[in-house]
């Protein structure tokens, strides 16, 4: 019926679907099963059985395979032992099921709440970061952040971003000396954009201008 939600649990042991409490092999491959079930369900719960409860990290390789096999909503369980892994899974389109890591205190409720402060899912792992001079209110630049760069910024107090062209973290001013000391971080109402209020040393723009926003267009 329209509006019904059907979640298909796909439990995998080394790529093979298991049933009856993970005790019986089916001989069916996970990816084939996912593709076959997709038209009939609204969400998948995928469990990597061989990693479940081990706290030794999950299988990103298997996660990528499942992610490529289906575009509908999906959750991943089995061995996730850090929020860094949860962030990687999020980029692949998965919600993370935290069991043993939460029960043993390896990941705390406080950390989980902080993890969900910003909605990185909407932008496929990235959110725009508007950078503003704290003292004057002057808008300096626009960059992008992922969970790792936001975490690095919070820990060091130095603005760190994600380079979409180089596909790596970059700390503002690490080579030029034009660093940004973060004074305040704010999120917008939808939690999908960040405002950094900073103390800018030198110029913010790579062209040598103080702000990247120096091109003017006349308004009729």
N, C-alpha and C positions, 0 to 999 in steps of 0.2 A: 504494500500500500504506500501511497505517496506520503512522505514525511517519516516513514519508518527508518530506523537505523539498524543495520545488520553488520556486526563486527566479526570478521573471520579471523580466528586464531590459527596462525601457521607456525607450528613448532618444528624446529629444524635440528637434526643431528648430523653435522658434517654435510649439509646440503640435501639431506633426505627428510621428507615429512614424516613425523612420528605422531601416533595417536594413542588413545587409552592411557592417559597419564604418562606419556613419553616412554611407554613400555613396548609398543608394537610398531615395527617398521611397516611402511606402506609401499616402498619401492618407487614412490613418486618423488620427482625432483621439485625443490622449493619454487624455483622460478617458473616452471611450467604450471604449477598449481596456482601460484599468484595470478598469472595471466588468465587462467581458466576461471578463477573465482571473481576476478575484478568486476565483470558486468553485473554481478549479483549482490555485491556488498558495498557499503559506504566507507568502510575503514578496515585496515589490517592491524592485527597485533602479532608481530613477529618475535619469536623467542629463539635465541641461539643457545640451545640446550647445553652444549659442551662447555659454554662459558658461564652458565647460570650459577650464581652463588659463589663463584671462585674469587671475585674481587681482583682479578688479574687483567682487567681490561677486556673490552668487547672486540668483535671482529668488524673493523671498518670495511674490509673487503666484501664481506657478505652484505653489509648495510648498503654499499654502493650497488651491488647486484640487484637487491630488492628495490632500491630507489629507482633504478633504471627500468625495472620491469613494470612498475605501476605509478600512476600519477595521483591516486587518491590518498586521502589522509592515512597515516600509518604511525604506529608506535613500535619502539624497539626495546627489547629486554634481553638481558643476559651478559653479566660481567661488567656492566658500566661502573667504573670506580672513581670517576672524577667529573666535575662540571665541565672540564675542558673537552672530555669525550662527548658529553651531552651537547656541547656547542657544535662539535663536528657533526654529530648526528642531526642536529637542527638544520644545518646548512643542506644536508641531504634530504630534508623534508620530514624527519622523524620527530615525534615526541619521545621523551625518554622515560622508561619505567625504572625507577630507582627502588630496589628492594634491599638487598644485603648492605649496600653502601650507606643507606639511610638508617637501617636497624642497628648497625654497628657503630654509627656516629662518624663514619669516614666523611660523609657529607651531612652537614647540619641543616636544620630547617631555616636558620638565619641565612645560610649561604644560598639555599634554594630561593628564598624570597628575593635576595639581591640579584640572583640570576635572572629573575623574571621582571626586574624593574624596567628593562627596555625590551621592546618587541623587535627582535632581530629577524624573526621569521618572515615578516612581510617583505623585507628587502633582501631575502635570501642570504642572510648572514651579515648584511651591512646596513648601517643607518647614516644619514647625513649629519655632519657635525658643523654647526655654525660657530665661528670663533669671533669673540667680541672683546675689545679692550675693556677691562674691568673699570678703569678709572674714568675714561671718556665716553664709553658706550659705542665707540667706533667699530663698525663691522670690519674685520680684518680678512677673513677668508672662509671658504667652505671646503671641508675635507670629508673623509668617510672613516667610520670606525666599525670594527667588529668586536666581539666579546673580549678577545685577547688584548686588543689595543686599549679598550676601556679599562680593563683590569690593570694593565700596565700603567695607565695614566693615574688611576686611583692609588696605586701603590707607590708611585714615584713622585707624583705631583707635577710631572713634566708631560706636556701634551704629546701623545703618541697616537698615530693614525695608521690606517691600512692603505697601502698603495695598490690601486686597482691595476695599474700598468705593470708594476714590478711584482705584484702578488706577494708582498711581504710587509712587515711592520716597519714604520719609520718614525723616529722621534724628531719632532720639529727642532731644527737648529743643531742637530748632532754633528753635522759637518760644516754648516755655515756660521754657527754661533748665534743665530737669530732664534733663540729658544723661547718657549712660552711656559711660564710658571702658572699653573692652574690655580685660580682663586675660588672658583665656584663652578659646579656642574648642575645643569637643570635639564629636565625632560619635558617634552610637550605633552598635551592632553591625551594624545593617542599613543604615547610612549614609543614613537617611531622616528624621533628626531632628537638630537642633543644640542644644547647650547653650552659652550665653554666660555667662561669669563676668565680672561688671562691677563697676566702682566707680560707684555711683549718686549723682548730685548731686540733692538735693531728693527729691521723691516720684516714684514710678514710675507710679502710677495717675492717670488723667485726672480721677478724682473727688476727688483731693486726698489720698488715702490713700497711705501709703508703698508698700504692695504691693497688686496687684489682687486678691489672694487674701485677702479679709477676711470673706467670708460663711461662717459655720460651720453645719454640720448635725450634729445629735446622732446618735450611734451607739448603737443599743439593745444 
